[in-house]
Amino acid sequence: MRIAIFTIGTQGDVRPFAAFGRHLQALGHAVTIATSDRHRALIDQVGLRLAPIESDYAALMARERALIDGGNQLRIAGSVAATMMAWAPQWARQGMEAARGADLVLGSGSGTILGAAVAERIGVPFVQAQFMPLTPSRHLAPIWPLPGLRLPGTANLALSHALRIAMWRLMARPSNALREALGLRAFPLLGPWYEREQRVRPQPVLYAFSRHLQPQPADWSPGRAAVVGFWSLDQGHDWTPPPALRDFLDAGPPPLYVGFGSMLSGDQQRFTRLVLDAVRRTGRRAIVATGWGALESAQAPPNVLFLRDAPHDWLFPRVSLAVHHGGAGTTAAATRAGLPQVVVPFLADQFYWAWRLERSGVNPVLLDRRTMTAQDLADAIFLAEREGVRAAAERLGSLLRAETGMENATHALERWGVLPAVQTGRARQLA
Protein backbone atom coordinates (compact mmCIF):
# COMPACT_ATOMS: atom_id res chain seq x y z
CA MET A 1 0.00 0.00 0.00
CA ARG A 2 0.90 3.65 -0.38
CA ILE A 3 0.56 5.50 2.92
CA ALA A 4 0.78 9.28 3.47
CA ILE A 5 1.42 10.51 7.02
CA PHE A 6 0.72 14.17 7.84
CA THR A 7 2.61 15.42 10.89
CA ILE A 8 3.10 19.13 11.46
CA GLY A 9 5.10 20.54 14.35
CA THR A 10 8.43 20.23 16.11
CA GLN A 11 10.94 17.43 15.69
CA GLY A 12 9.41 15.80 18.76
CA ASP A 13 6.12 15.60 16.84
CA VAL A 14 7.77 14.18 13.73
CA ARG A 15 10.20 11.62 15.20
CA PRO A 16 7.55 9.03 16.20
CA PHE A 17 6.22 9.06 12.63
CA ALA A 18 9.71 8.64 11.23
CA ALA A 19 9.89 5.51 13.40
CA PHE A 20 6.42 4.23 12.48
CA GLY A 21 6.88 5.07 8.80
CA ARG A 22 10.13 3.10 8.74
CA HIS A 23 8.32 0.19 10.42
CA LEU A 24 5.53 0.26 7.81
CA GLN A 25 8.02 0.50 4.96
CA ALA A 26 9.87 -2.55 6.32
CA LEU A 27 6.56 -4.43 5.98
CA GLY A 28 6.46 -3.59 2.28
CA HIS A 29 4.40 -0.40 2.22
CA ALA A 30 5.49 2.81 0.47
CA VAL A 31 5.45 5.66 3.01
CA THR A 32 5.50 9.42 2.51
CA ILE A 33 5.90 11.82 5.45
CA ALA A 34 4.19 15.16 4.79
CA THR A 35 5.84 17.73 7.03
CA SER A 36 8.06 20.81 7.11
CA ASP A 37 11.19 20.70 4.99
CA ARG A 38 13.08 21.52 8.22
CA HIS A 39 12.80 17.80 9.03
CA ARG A 40 14.27 16.55 5.75
CA ALA A 41 17.52 15.30 7.29
CA LEU A 42 15.58 13.16 9.77
CA ILE A 43 13.24 11.72 7.13
CA ASP A 44 16.13 11.05 4.73
CA GLN A 45 18.01 9.30 7.53
CA VAL A 46 15.24 6.72 7.98
CA GLY A 47 14.86 6.19 4.23
CA LEU A 48 11.39 7.66 3.72
CA ARG A 49 10.06 10.14 1.16
CA LEU A 50 9.33 13.66 2.43
CA ALA A 51 6.60 15.78 0.88
CA PRO A 52 7.11 19.40 2.01
CA ILE A 53 4.25 21.17 3.80
CA GLU A 54 4.49 24.87 4.67
CA SER A 55 4.72 24.71 8.46
CA ASP A 56 7.67 26.35 10.18
CA TYR A 57 6.78 25.75 13.82
CA ALA A 58 10.23 26.86 14.94
CA ALA A 59 9.59 30.34 13.56
CA LEU A 60 6.07 30.35 15.03
CA MET A 61 7.31 29.46 18.49
CA ALA A 62 10.18 31.94 18.31
CA ARG A 63 7.66 34.66 17.45
CA GLU A 64 5.41 33.73 20.36
CA ARG A 65 7.96 33.38 23.17
CA ALA A 66 6.03 35.86 25.33
CA LEU A 67 2.78 33.90 24.91
CA ILE A 68 4.49 30.63 25.81
CA ASP A 69 6.08 32.23 28.87
CA GLY A 70 2.69 33.59 29.92
CA GLY A 71 1.13 30.14 29.71
CA ASN A 72 -2.22 31.24 28.21
CA GLN A 73 -3.14 28.11 26.24
CA LEU A 74 -6.12 29.64 24.43
CA ARG A 75 -4.06 32.59 23.22
CA ILE A 76 -1.35 30.21 22.03
CA ALA A 77 -3.97 28.16 20.15
CA GLY A 78 -5.36 31.37 18.65
CA SER A 79 -1.91 32.32 17.38
CA VAL A 80 -1.49 28.87 15.83
CA ALA A 81 -4.90 29.23 14.15
CA ALA A 82 -3.98 32.61 12.68
CA THR A 83 -0.75 31.19 11.28
CA MET A 84 -2.60 28.18 9.86
CA MET A 85 -4.96 30.60 8.11
CA ALA A 86 -1.97 31.97 6.21
CA TRP A 87 -0.75 28.46 5.43
CA ALA A 88 -4.14 27.12 4.23
CA PRO A 89 -3.87 28.07 0.52
CA GLN A 90 -0.50 26.31 0.18
CA TRP A 91 -1.69 23.36 2.27
CA ALA A 92 -4.41 22.41 -0.19
CA ARG A 93 -1.98 22.11 -3.11
CA GLN A 94 0.85 20.60 -1.06
CA GLY A 95 -1.47 18.14 0.69
CA MET A 96 -2.87 16.81 -2.56
CA GLU A 97 0.64 16.38 -3.94
CA ALA A 98 1.77 14.57 -0.78
CA ALA A 99 -1.15 12.13 -0.95
CA ARG A 100 -0.98 11.48 -4.70
CA GLY A 101 -1.70 7.77 -5.20
CA ALA A 102 -2.16 7.10 -1.47
CA ASP A 103 -4.38 4.23 -0.30
CA LEU A 104 -4.39 5.35 3.35
CA VAL A 105 -3.78 8.67 5.11
CA LEU A 106 -2.70 9.18 8.73
CA GLY A 107 -2.66 12.53 10.49
CA SER A 108 -1.58 13.88 13.86
CA GLY A 109 -1.88 17.19 15.71
CA SER A 110 -2.37 20.07 13.28
CA GLY A 111 -1.76 17.57 10.50
CA THR A 112 -5.09 15.94 11.39
CA ILE A 113 -6.98 18.82 9.78
CA LEU A 114 -5.03 18.62 6.53
CA GLY A 115 -4.79 14.83 6.37
CA ALA A 116 -8.50 14.31 6.98
CA ALA A 117 -9.49 16.85 4.33
CA VAL A 118 -7.12 15.42 1.73
CA ALA A 119 -8.27 11.84 2.45
CA GLU A 120 -11.90 12.92 2.03
CA ARG A 121 -11.06 14.68 -1.23
CA ILE A 122 -9.31 11.65 -2.77
CA GLY A 123 -11.71 9.10 -1.24
CA VAL A 124 -9.38 6.97 0.90
CA PRO A 125 -9.53 5.96 4.61
CA PHE A 126 -8.18 8.37 7.22
CA VAL A 127 -6.86 7.41 10.66
CA GLN A 128 -5.79 9.81 13.38
CA ALA A 129 -2.62 9.14 15.37
CA GLN A 130 -2.36 11.17 18.58
CA PHE A 131 0.02 11.38 21.53
CA MET A 132 -2.50 12.47 24.17
CA PRO A 133 -6.02 11.19 24.98
CA LEU A 134 -8.53 13.28 23.04
CA THR A 135 -11.56 10.99 22.76
CA PRO A 136 -14.17 12.04 25.36
CA SER A 137 -14.64 9.56 28.20
CA ARG A 138 -16.60 9.30 31.41
CA HIS A 139 -13.40 8.09 33.06
CA LEU A 140 -11.06 10.94 32.06
CA ALA A 141 -11.15 14.64 32.78
CA PRO A 142 -10.16 16.78 29.78
CA ILE A 143 -6.39 17.02 29.33
CA TRP A 144 -6.68 20.80 29.71
CA PRO A 145 -6.86 22.92 31.82
CA LEU A 146 -6.84 20.58 34.88
CA PRO A 147 -6.08 17.01 33.77
CA GLY A 148 -6.10 15.59 37.31
CA LEU A 149 -9.53 16.93 38.21
CA ARG A 150 -11.79 14.31 39.83
CA LEU A 151 -15.29 14.71 38.40
CA PRO A 152 -18.42 12.61 37.89
CA GLY A 153 -18.55 10.79 34.57
CA THR A 154 -21.20 13.04 33.08
CA ALA A 155 -19.12 16.12 33.96
CA ASN A 156 -16.03 14.59 32.32
CA LEU A 157 -18.01 14.00 29.13
CA ALA A 158 -19.60 17.45 29.15
CA LEU A 159 -16.31 19.25 29.72
CA SER A 160 -14.51 17.17 27.10
CA HIS A 161 -17.13 18.03 24.50
CA ALA A 162 -17.06 21.69 25.54
CA LEU A 163 -13.27 21.79 25.14
CA ARG A 164 -13.57 20.08 21.76
CA ILE A 165 -16.06 22.70 20.56
CA ALA A 166 -13.97 25.59 21.96
CA MET A 167 -10.86 24.38 20.14
CA TRP A 168 -12.89 23.91 16.97
CA ARG A 169 -14.10 27.50 17.13
CA LEU A 170 -10.46 28.63 17.20
CA MET A 171 -9.54 26.40 14.25
CA ALA A 172 -12.77 26.71 12.24
CA ARG A 173 -11.63 29.49 9.88
CA PRO A 174 -8.37 27.90 8.70
CA SER A 175 -9.99 24.45 8.60
CA ASN A 176 -12.90 25.58 6.47
CA ALA A 177 -10.64 27.75 4.28
CA LEU A 178 -8.60 24.62 3.58
CA ARG A 179 -11.72 22.60 2.83
CA GLU A 180 -12.98 25.31 0.48
CA ALA A 181 -9.65 25.29 -1.37
CA LEU A 182 -10.06 21.51 -1.79
CA GLY A 183 -13.61 21.84 -3.08
CA LEU A 184 -15.17 20.38 0.10
CA ARG A 185 -18.12 21.81 2.00
CA ALA A 186 -17.46 23.70 5.22
CA PHE A 187 -18.05 22.04 8.57
CA PRO A 188 -20.90 23.42 10.71
CA LEU A 189 -20.72 25.60 13.82
CA LEU A 190 -19.92 22.80 16.29
CA GLY A 191 -17.31 21.14 14.10
CA PRO A 192 -16.99 17.77 12.35
CA TRP A 193 -17.59 15.49 15.37
CA TYR A 194 -21.30 16.21 15.61
CA GLU A 195 -22.22 15.56 11.99
CA ARG A 196 -24.23 12.41 11.33
CA GLU A 197 -21.37 10.74 9.40
CA GLN A 198 -18.96 11.15 12.30
CA ARG A 199 -21.53 9.98 14.85
CA VAL A 200 -22.29 6.85 12.83
CA ARG A 201 -18.74 6.12 11.61
CA PRO A 202 -16.15 8.20 13.49
CA GLN A 203 -12.53 8.39 12.44
CA PRO A 204 -10.50 5.70 14.23
CA VAL A 205 -7.63 6.91 16.41
CA LEU A 206 -4.29 5.30 17.20
CA TYR A 207 -3.10 6.54 20.59
CA ALA A 208 0.68 6.22 20.56
CA PHE A 209 1.30 6.19 24.29
CA SER A 210 1.66 3.45 26.88
CA ARG A 211 -1.28 1.82 28.62
CA HIS A 212 0.97 1.66 31.68
CA LEU A 213 0.85 5.46 31.86
CA GLN A 214 -2.71 5.92 30.58
CA PRO A 215 -4.89 2.80 30.29
CA GLN A 216 -7.52 2.72 27.58
CA PRO A 217 -10.81 3.88 29.16
CA ALA A 218 -13.54 1.25 29.23
CA ASP A 219 -15.91 3.43 27.19
CA TRP A 220 -13.54 3.80 24.23
CA SER A 221 -14.70 1.34 21.57
CA PRO A 222 -11.85 -0.92 20.33
CA GLY A 223 -13.22 -0.34 16.84
CA ARG A 224 -12.65 3.40 17.15
CA ALA A 225 -9.60 3.84 19.38
CA ALA A 226 -6.54 1.83 20.38
CA VAL A 227 -3.88 2.66 22.96
CA VAL A 228 -0.92 0.94 21.32
CA GLY A 229 2.26 2.13 23.08
CA PHE A 230 4.88 4.75 22.28
CA TRP A 231 6.68 4.83 18.93
CA SER A 232 10.39 5.34 19.53
CA LEU A 233 13.04 6.13 16.95
CA ASP A 234 16.14 4.51 18.40
CA GLN A 235 19.29 5.99 16.87
CA GLY A 236 21.84 5.50 19.62
CA HIS A 237 23.33 2.27 18.28
CA ASP A 238 25.19 4.06 15.47
CA TRP A 239 25.70 7.48 17.09
CA THR A 240 29.20 8.59 18.05
CA PRO A 241 29.27 10.95 21.05
CA PRO A 242 31.53 14.00 20.89
CA PRO A 243 34.71 13.60 22.94
CA ALA A 244 33.61 16.28 25.43
CA LEU A 245 30.47 14.30 26.25
CA ARG A 246 32.30 11.01 26.57
CA ASP A 247 34.97 12.60 28.80
CA PHE A 248 32.35 14.25 31.01
CA LEU A 249 30.45 10.99 31.52
CA ASP A 250 33.68 9.14 32.31
CA ALA A 251 34.81 11.76 34.83
CA GLY A 252 32.31 11.00 37.59
CA PRO A 253 28.99 9.45 38.64
CA PRO A 254 26.00 9.55 36.28
CA PRO A 255 24.87 13.18 35.97
CA LEU A 256 21.45 14.77 35.88
CA TYR A 257 19.96 15.50 32.46
CA VAL A 258 18.28 18.88 32.02
CA GLY A 259 16.64 19.71 28.68
CA PHE A 260 13.46 21.23 27.33
CA GLY A 261 13.50 20.02 23.73
CA SER A 262 11.91 22.37 21.23
CA MET A 263 10.55 24.74 23.85
CA LEU A 264 11.57 28.39 23.83
CA SER A 265 11.88 30.85 26.68
CA GLY A 266 11.26 34.58 26.50
CA ASP A 267 14.17 35.16 28.88
CA GLN A 268 16.82 32.55 28.15
CA GLN A 269 19.40 34.12 30.44
CA ARG A 270 17.12 34.17 33.48
CA PHE A 271 15.88 30.62 32.90
CA THR A 272 19.42 29.33 32.35
CA ARG A 273 20.61 31.03 35.54
CA LEU A 274 17.73 29.43 37.43
CA VAL A 275 18.62 25.95 36.13
CA LEU A 276 22.32 26.35 36.91
CA ASP A 277 21.52 27.68 40.38
CA ALA A 278 19.26 24.67 41.02
CA VAL A 279 22.00 22.27 39.88
CA ARG A 280 24.50 24.06 42.15
CA ARG A 281 22.14 23.68 45.12
CA THR A 282 21.91 19.93 44.55
CA GLY A 283 25.68 19.49 44.36
CA ARG A 284 25.18 17.17 41.38
CA ARG A 285 26.82 16.99 37.98
CA ALA A 286 24.54 17.83 35.05
CA ILE A 287 24.29 17.67 31.28
CA VAL A 288 22.25 20.66 30.09
CA ALA A 289 20.77 20.28 26.59
CA THR A 290 20.15 23.70 25.03
CA GLY A 291 17.66 22.44 22.39
CA TRP A 292 15.87 25.14 20.40
CA GLY A 293 16.34 27.93 22.90
CA ALA A 294 14.66 27.50 26.29
CA LEU A 295 18.22 27.45 27.63
CA GLU A 296 21.32 29.17 26.31
CA SER A 297 24.87 27.92 26.34
CA ALA A 298 26.52 29.89 29.12
CA GLN A 299 29.90 29.70 30.81
CA ALA A 300 29.61 26.25 32.36
CA PRO A 301 30.87 25.51 35.86
CA PRO A 302 33.06 22.38 36.13
CA ASN A 303 30.11 20.18 37.14
CA VAL A 304 27.99 21.12 34.07
CA LEU A 305 28.30 20.23 30.38
CA PHE A 306 26.27 22.14 27.80
CA LEU A 307 25.15 19.98 24.87
CA ARG A 308 23.13 20.89 21.77
CA ASP A 309 21.40 17.50 21.66
CA ALA A 310 22.00 13.75 21.66
CA PRO A 311 19.82 10.69 20.95
CA HIS A 312 17.81 10.02 24.08
CA ASP A 313 18.15 6.25 23.71
CA TRP A 314 21.95 6.66 23.88
CA LEU A 315 22.13 9.33 26.58
CA PHE A 316 19.36 8.46 29.05
CA PRO A 317 20.77 5.07 30.17
CA ARG A 318 23.92 7.00 31.16
CA VAL A 319 22.26 9.64 33.39
CA SER A 320 20.65 9.39 36.82
CA LEU A 321 17.54 11.54 36.44
CA ALA A 322 15.80 13.64 33.76
CA VAL A 323 14.51 17.19 34.17
CA HIS A 324 12.42 17.99 31.09
CA HIS A 325 9.35 19.72 29.64
CA GLY A 326 6.99 16.76 29.47
CA GLY A 327 6.74 16.36 25.71
CA ALA A 328 5.39 12.93 24.77
CA GLY A 329 8.65 11.85 23.09
CA THR A 330 10.91 12.86 25.97
CA THR A 331 8.44 11.38 28.45
CA ALA A 332 8.55 8.08 26.54
CA ALA A 333 12.35 8.01 26.33
CA ALA A 334 12.94 8.90 29.98
CA THR A 335 10.31 6.45 31.20
CA ARG A 336 11.64 3.62 29.02
CA ALA A 337 15.09 4.28 30.47
CA GLY A 338 13.70 3.80 33.98
CA LEU A 339 14.59 7.34 35.07
CA PRO A 340 13.08 9.37 37.90
CA GLN A 341 11.80 12.59 36.36
CA VAL A 342 11.17 16.23 37.22
CA VAL A 343 8.77 17.77 34.70
CA VAL A 344 8.56 21.51 34.05
CA PRO A 345 5.74 21.86 31.47
CA PHE A 346 5.45 24.76 29.04
CA LEU A 347 2.25 24.14 27.06
CA ALA A 348 -0.42 21.78 25.72
CA ASP A 349 -0.17 18.07 26.60
CA GLN A 350 2.97 18.60 28.68
CA PHE A 351 0.82 19.42 31.72
CA TYR A 352 -1.07 16.19 31.19
CA TRP A 353 2.10 14.08 31.02
CA ALA A 354 3.50 15.82 34.11
CA TRP A 355 0.35 14.77 35.96
CA ARG A 356 0.40 11.18 34.64
CA LEU A 357 4.04 10.77 35.66
CA GLU A 358 3.22 12.18 39.09
CA ARG A 359 0.37 9.68 39.43
CA SER A 360 2.76 6.89 38.40
CA GLY A 361 5.18 7.81 41.18
CA VAL A 362 8.13 8.86 39.00
CA ASN A 363 7.61 12.67 39.00
CA PRO A 364 7.38 13.63 42.67
CA VAL A 365 5.95 17.14 42.41
CA LEU A 366 3.96 19.25 39.92
CA LEU A 367 5.95 22.43 39.19
CA ASP A 368 4.67 25.73 37.79
CA ARG A 369 7.37 27.14 35.52
CA ARG A 370 6.02 30.68 35.87
CA THR A 371 6.59 30.79 39.65
CA MET A 372 9.31 28.14 40.06
CA THR A 373 12.47 29.17 41.91
CA ALA A 374 15.90 27.55 41.83
CA GLN A 375 15.21 26.12 45.29
CA ASP A 376 11.88 24.66 44.08
CA LEU A 377 13.67 22.88 41.25
CA ALA A 378 16.48 21.68 43.51
CA ASP A 379 13.96 20.36 46.05
CA ALA A 380 12.10 18.50 43.29
CA ILE A 381 15.37 16.88 42.20
CA PHE A 382 16.08 15.79 45.79
CA LEU A 383 12.59 14.26 46.01
CA ALA A 384 13.05 12.45 42.69
CA GLU A 385 16.27 10.88 43.99
CA ARG A 386 14.49 9.06 46.80
CA GLU A 387 14.66 5.28 46.68
CA GLY A 388 10.89 4.84 46.33
CA VAL A 389 10.76 7.10 43.27
CA ARG A 390 13.74 5.36 41.68
CA ALA A 391 12.17 1.93 42.28
CA ALA A 392 8.88 3.07 40.74
CA ALA A 393 10.75 4.44 37.72
CA GLU A 394 12.64 1.18 37.22
CA ARG A 395 9.42 -0.87 37.41
CA LEU A 396 7.65 1.39 34.93
CA GLY A 397 10.65 1.38 32.61
CA SER A 398 10.70 -2.41 32.44
CA LEU A 399 7.02 -2.43 31.45
CA LEU A 400 7.53 0.13 28.68
CA ARG A 401 10.59 -1.66 27.31
CA ALA A 402 8.45 -4.78 26.87
CA GLU A 403 5.84 -2.95 24.77
CA THR A 404 5.76 -3.16 20.98
CA GLY A 405 3.94 0.04 20.07
CA MET A 406 4.52 0.01 16.32
CA GLU A 407 3.53 -3.65 15.95
CA ASN A 408 0.41 -2.99 18.04
CA ALA A 409 -0.48 -0.02 15.83
CA THR A 410 -0.05 -2.10 12.69
CA HIS A 411 -2.33 -4.80 14.07
CA ALA A 412 -4.97 -2.19 14.96
CA LEU A 413 -4.92 -0.84 11.39
CA GLU A 414 -5.35 -4.40 10.15
CA ARG A 415 -8.28 -5.03 12.52
CA TRP A 416 -9.95 -1.85 11.31
CA GLY A 417 -9.64 -3.05 7.72
CA VAL A 418 -7.56 -0.12 6.43
CA LEU A 419 -4.29 -2.06 6.11
CA PRO A 420 -3.86 -5.55 4.63
CA ALA A 421 -2.66 -8.12 7.15
CA VAL A 422 1.00 -9.07 6.91
CA GLN A 423 1.97 -12.32 8.60
CA THR A 424 5.14 -11.60 10.53
CA GLY A 425 5.13 -14.38 13.10
CA ARG A 426 4.91 -11.85 15.93
CA ALA A 427 2.31 -12.14 18.64
CA ARG A 428 -0.93 -10.39 17.77
CA GLN A 429 -1.76 -9.44 21.33
CA LEU A 430 -1.47 -5.90 22.63
CA ALA A 431 1.58 -5.79 24.87
N, C-alpha and C positions, 0 to 999 in steps of 0.2 A: 504493500500500500504506500501511497504518498501522503505524508502527514505534515501539516503546517502548524507550528507552535508560535503563538503570539505572546511575547513577554516583554513588557515595557517598564523600565525602571532602572535601578542601580545594578551593579554587578551581583550583589547579593540576591536580587530578584531573578537574574538570568542564569546564574551558575546551576541551580537545580535542574533547569531545563536543558542545559548543556549535558548534564549527566543523564537525564532521562532520554533525551534525544539520541545520545550515543548508545544507550541500552536498546532503544527501539531499532536503531540502524543495524546493530549487531544481530537482531532477529530477522533482518532482511527487508526492513521498511526503508523508504527514502524519506529523510527528515530535513525540513527547512525550518530554521529559527528566524522568525520575523522580529527584529529588535533594532535598537540604535546601532549605527555603524561604530560607535565607541567600543562595542564589545566584539569587534571582528577578530581580534587576536585570540580571544577565548574560544570563539566558535570554530575558528580555523584549527586551533590546537586539538579539538576533539573530533575533527574530521567531518563537520556538518556544513551544510550550505547556509549562508546568512542572506536574508532578504532585508535590506535596510528600510527602517521605519523612522520617520522624523520624530525624535523623542529624546532630547538631550536633558535627562533628569539631573545631571551634574550641574548644568547651567541654571536650571530651575531652582535647585536647592541652594546654590550659591547666591542667587538673587533674593531668596527668601530666608536668609539666615535669621533676621530679626523675628520673623513669624515662628520659625522653629524654636528659637530661644524662648519666645513667649508662651509656647505650648498650646495655642488656641487651635484645636484640631479642625474646627469648622472653617476657620479662616484659611488654614493651610489647604484644605480640600477645595475651597473656593478659588484659591490661586491656581491649583492644579487644573480645575475646570476651565478657567480663563485661558490657560496655556493650551489646553486640549482644543479649545475652540479655534485657536490659531492653527493648530496642527491638522484639524479635521479635513480640509480640502486635500492636503497631500496624502492623508491616511487612506482615503477612499481608493486613490490610484495605486498607492504602494501596497495596500492590503490585498487588492485584487491580483497584483503581480506576484506577491508572496505566495498566494494560495492557488496560483495557476496549476491546474491538473490535480489538486489535492482531493483525496478521498475522505479525509478526516481533518478537522481543525480543533486544536486545543487553545485555550486562552486563559491568562492569569492576570490578576490585578487590573490595571488600566487596559491591558491587552484583551481583557474579556469583552469590552465594548466593541472593539474593532474585530476581534476574531468571530464573535457571534454574528455580527452584521455581515461580514464577508461570507461566512458559512451559509447563512440564510440566502444571500444573493446567489451563490453558486449551487445551492441545493445539496449540501453534504452535512453529515452529523457534526454537532459541536459539543464539546465537553469542556467544562471549566476545570481548572486545576488551581487550588488555592492553598495558602500556607497559614490560614487562620480560620476558625469555624464561623461561617457566615450564614448557614442554613438555620432559620429560626427553630427553636426547640423549647419545650416546657422545662427542660433540665439545665438550660444554660442561660445566664444573663447575657445581654449583648456585650460584645468585646469592648465596647466604648460607650459611655465614659468610665463606668465602674465595673470592670469585668468580674470582680469577686463579690458583687452584691448578691445577697441571699433573698430571693423573692419567690412568691407563689408561681406555679407553672403558668397560669393565665397571664400574670404580669410579665414574665419572661417573654412569652409570645408577643404580647401587645407591644412591649418596648422594642423587641427585635424588628417587628414590622414597622414601627414608627421610625426607627433608625434607618431602615432600608429605604423608606419613602423620603426621609430627609436627605439622605445621600443622593437619591435619584434626582431630587429637585435641584441639587447643585450641579449634577452631571447631565441634566436633561437637554440643555441647549447644545453642547458639543455632540452628545450622542445622537440627537435627532438631526443635527446638521450633517453628521456623517452618514446617517441613514438616507437622508435626502440626496446626498451626493452619489449614493449607491443605487438610487431609484427605489428605495424601500419606504413604506409609510412610516410616519412618526409614531412613537409610542405615546400612550395617553398620559394623563396627569400623574397617575400613581406609579407609572413605570411598567416595565415588561412583566413583572412577576404576577400581576393581578389580571392579566388577559386570560381568556378562556384556554388558549393553546398551552400557556405555561402552567395553568392549574391542572389541566388534564395530562399533559406530558412535559413536565419541567426538564430543564437541562440537567443532566447528571453532573456530579461534582466529584473529582478526586481531591481528597484532602491529604496533602503531602506533609503530614506530621505524625508523630508517634502516638499510638493509643495508650502508651504508658505515661504520657504527659497529659493527653486529652482523649479519654475514651469516646467511642462513637455513641452519642445519645441514643436511647432506646427508641425514640420517635423519629429518627432518621431512617427512611426506607432504604434497605440495601440496594434497591433498584435505582435509587436516585443519588446516593452519596456513599462514599467509601473512605474511611480513614485507613490509609495504606502504609504510612511510615515516611520518614524523611528521605529525600533524594540527595545523596551526597556525591560530589565530584571529588574523588580522592586523587590528588596529584603529587603527594609527598614522596612516592616511591622513586620518582625520577627527578626530584628537585635537589639542586645542590645549594646548601646554605652559604651565604657570604662568610668569609673568614671571621669577620668581627662577631657575627652571631655565634658561630661555632666556638670561638674562643670565650665568649661571655658565658655560654652554657657550661663549658668545661671548667670555668674558674670558681664555681661554687655550687651551692644547693639549688634545686630547681626554683626559678624565679616566679614572681607573679606575671601574668599577662594583663596588660591594660590596652584596650583598643575599642574604637567606636565605629569601625567600618566606614560606610559611606556617609555617615552623619557629619554635619557641619555645625560649627559654633560661631555665633556672632562676635564673640570675644575670645579668640584662640589663646591669647597670652594669659588671660585670667584663668581660663579653664585648665590650661597646661600647668600653671603655677599651683592650682588647687590639687591636681593629680599628683604632681611631684611632692607637694607638701604632705599629702596623705601617705604616699609611699615612704617618705622620710619618717613619719610618725610610726609606721609599722616596723621600721628597721629591716625591711625585706629588700631583696634584689628585685628588679622589675624590668621586663621588656615592654616598652611603650610603642605601640603601632600607631603611626600618625594618620594612616588612611587618607580620606579625601580632605580633611581639614578641621575636624573637631579639635584636634591637638596639633601643635606645631613642634617642629624639631628645635629644641632649645639646647643650651649648654648643659650636657648631661652630667650629673654627679657620678662618681665611680660605681655606684650600685644600680645605675639605670642605663639601658641601651635603647636608643631610639631606632626604630625599624619602619621602613615604608610599609611593607606587608610580607607575609610568608604563608604558604599553604597551611591551613589550620590542622589538617590531618598529619602534617609533619611536626608542627610546632607544639600543639596542645599536649601530646603525650610527654613532652619534655618540660612542662611548666607545672606549678603546684596549684594554681587557682586562676580563674578568668574573671576579669572585670570588663564588662562589655555593655552594649546598648540594647540587647534583647532582640535583635533581628532574628528571623526564623533560622537563617543559615548558620549564624554564629551560635545560637542556642543549640541547634542540632549538633554542631561540631564539638562544642564544649561538653555537652551532655554525653555524647558518645565516648568522649575521652575520659569520662568518669570524674570530671572536675567540679569541685565546689565553685559557686559562681556568685558574683555581686553584679546586679543588673542596674544600670542607670539609663532608663528609657528616654527617648527623645520624642517619638511620635508613633501614631497608628498602632499596629499590633504589638509593638514592643512593650507596651504597658500590660497587655494580655499575657505575653510570655513571661514577663517579670513575675506576674501573679501566679502563673502555673508553676514556675520553678520554685516560688516560695511555698506553694501548697505541697510540692513534691519533696520539700525539705532540703533543697540544695542551694537556695538563694535565701539567706536568713532574714533579710529585712527589705522592705519596699522603700526605695529612695526616691525623693523628688529632686530632680536635677536643678530646678530653679532655686531651691532653698538649701541645697546640700552644701555643707562645709567640708573642709579637709578632714576635720576630726570625725564627722559623720561617715565619710568614706573609709577612713582608717578603722573606725569601730566596726563597720560592716565587714571589712576584711578579717579582722580578728574573730568575729562571730563565724565567718565562713570557714575558718581554719579549725574549728572545734571538731573533735573526733566524730561526733554524731552526724554532723553535716558531711564530712568526708566519707563516712560509711554509706550514707544515703546516696551520695553522688556515685560512688563505686557500684552500688547495687543497680541504680538506674542506668548507668553506663553499660553494664553487662547486658541489660535487657535491650537497649537500643542497638548494641552491636550485633545482636542476634536477629534483628529485623531485616527484612528484604523488601524495602519500600518500592523499588522500581519493578521487581517481579510482581508484587502485590498489585501495583497499579496496572500492569499489563493484564493480569488475570481479571481485574475489574472491567477493563475495556472489553475484554473477550466476553465476559458474562453479559455485558450490556449490549452485545451484538454489534459494536462499532469497529471491532478489530478482529480479524480472523485468528482463530486459535493456532498457536504454534507449539507443538509438542517439544518440550525441552528436557523432560525428565525431572524437573524440579517439582517440589511439593506444591500443590495448588491450594494450600491452606494459608490464610492470613497469619503471618507471624505474630 
